[in-house]
């Protein structure tokens, strides 16, 4: 058939008849796959079927529905699904089969077998793609009857979903059919049948069949704009009437959810057509119903109302200017003053969705309202309520900032509030500063994809934050008694992602423009580009002097900026900047400043082009670190620098990384620095939130974790065996950190050699080691049951012992592992069943609820071990 098509077609219908005889009675699934393909080719490639259409249908349809279970260890790999799809491609390949196929499908839909129902419904849906009104018209009443019965009566969600798909396909097929002037409109009569059988259920007081009826109506209405208009003209007025007739919130919610389903379909068809749409004629009633839901005491009804409001707002031209003002008022009220946080969050999300559609309304009405609420000092409200209101105002301002024109209104409000909080003398204003920064961060993330909005945000927010921080730091240097909340670690840490997010998506040209101001600010105290730039003293963060310590803390903001720049942006005076950061990280007595200087140095080194300059700066760093690690007051600072520089080089596969990693491995046997060095292996393997990740354009090679594992785990194991008893825990902790961050498929392959060490780690008294090891073992119990089964006795003993640990986190992790043990083969578990169930009775009385919850889940699963059907 592939090479001699013309000759075969020359045989006419004789070839088709001959093939029917050959295929008749075939049972081998391999041959059936080929036979079904041949039948499809006969039809699709227009071979002559002659008088043998019914015979061709019979010889293939006798296999429908497919009932085939492949034998175990079948070398041919033919699955039941392969045969089903292959046969369906034949049955749904031509309208000529319709008169024979549709009765068969109706018969099988009425079958008791769920698989037969599903196959029939899916085949019907496939057929509708090629059938027309002519093929369907005779069978429409029977098809509708079967579909309706299944949706009304079935307990299977799968069957219901396939019925709705088939109804959608039938309506779409009838909608596509071209009618002659004297032909009956079968779509109209079909939809009339659906309306007749479903409409009255929407009015029943017990509302028993409301949802099945609504689903059927929506499936048909979603097929075409014609069917949508035909059904909604009848259904929408009825639903609105029923909403007003019922007074219970639960019933109103059900009706509004059905209404919402039809509104979402209108959203699918786009612009509201004035002459046809039932929705436009009911505009006032629909808005009234939705607005009433927003003021109802029931939170669940409010939530549906908010969703409906979002859909109405997305329908172009539906809401009038006065309606839009009401929408904004409702959203502000719900976002700020609704007690339930669900409604508040939903209102903010809705505001974020609608703001880009109506930017003028939201920037002109909602933002000023939020700004007023934010600045209001209400004497009658408790400070806790006022704080909660301000928190919601900040969240709402961020949520609504989804359009550049609105960002231009919200950002100044947020920055002004930041200034006001900084000037305030209230205790706890550090937390308020953090809240403002969190809102600014959300706005920054929402601006990133819009170049204009991103640049506006960057040039407005970054200089303002720097100016406020410099003001606070220089004031602290000259007047130590002034409020210094802005310089607290948690506030500076919250400012870092704001500056980072404002920088990562800048174009190289704009980033270069910005970096030419920021780096001279830190290196030379060049403050002219900052707003309100009259400061009490010079800004010299890299100069010596105890009074300059507050200024040095601002290196965190420099880190946020320079470590987020794209690769191709040249940083002015980069070598000088690196030397200053290196000096600060090794000599500063403040842990926060030393760590941020180390991170900033590492972030720049990671992106620095390879070559002599990089080699020199790295050699300089090694020369500073090695003596610092040996002795002196700044050993911890030198170790932190070593960790971050090692991470920067490991990520980019730099040759020096192995030398630095060996240095770290050597420090594990150091009594003073060993525990910190061990925790540092987590830092090397984990994703860093602020620097050295792909989001800030760091050089991160794929599979760096696997490479690190291959190079260093053998050394860790060797070091463990040769270490003294007082430092063995450091090696175990390092190993568990490395394994915890390794992709599980890699870990499973290495498990046989490492499992004995992991089990030894469970006996370690260090809680961090225990917790890390347990979290490493839990997924392995699920993914490598055969290997883990060999150590079942040790695992059961260790896990049950740790369920009595003083640390709650360890107890929870041990119970989760005890739960995961039940995934091992039953024959392995049965000897331990009684012992485990007895031991797990004790944590059922644990004083912590989360521990009790895990104990219940684990013990329940152990009770089922060995039970039939498990």
Buried (B, 14 or more C-beta within 10 A) or exposed (E): BEEEEEEBBEEEBEBBBEBBEEBEEBEEBEEBBEBBBBBBBBBEEEBBBBEBBBBBBEBBBEBBBBEBEBEEEEEEEBBBEBBBBBBBBBBBBBBBBBBBBBEBBBEBBBEEEEBBBBBBBBBBBBBBEBBBBEBBBEBBEBBBBBBBEBBBEBEEEEBBBBBBBBBBBBBBBBBBBEEEEEEEBBBEEBBBBBBEBBBEBBEEEEBEBBBBBBBBBBBBBBBBBBBBBBBBBBBBBBBBBBBBEBEEBEBBBBBBBBBBBBBBBBBEBEEBEEEBBBBBBBBEBBBBBBBBBBEBEBBBBBBBBBBBBBBBBBBEEBBEEEBBBBBBBBBBBBBBEBEBEEBBBBBBBBBBBBBBBBBEBBBBBBBEBBBEBBEEEEEEEEEEEBBEBBBBBBBBBBBBBBBBBBBBBBBBBBBBBBBBBBEBEEEEBBBBBBBBBBBBBBBBBBBBEBBEBBBBBBBBBBBBBBBBBBBBBBBBBEEEEEBBBBBBBEBBBBBBBBBBBBBBBBEEEBBBBBBBBBBBBBBBBBBEBBEEBEBEBEBBBBEEEEEBBBBBBBBBBBBBBBBBBBEEBEBBBBEEBBBBBBBBBBBBEBEBBBBBBBBBBBBBBBBBEEEEEBEEBBEBBBEBBEEBBEEEEBBBBBBBBBBBBBBBBBBBEBEBBBEBBBBBBEBBBBEEBBBBBBBBBBBBBEEBEBBBBEBBBBBBEEEBBEBBBEBBBEBBBEBBEEBEEEBBBBBBBBBBBBBBBBEEEBBBEBBEEBBEBBBBBBBBEBBBBBBBBBBBBBBBBEBBBEBBBEBBEBBBBBBBEBBEBEBEBBBBBBBBBBBBBBEBEEEBBEEBBEEBBEBBEEBEEBEEEEBBEBBBEBBEBBBEBEEEEE
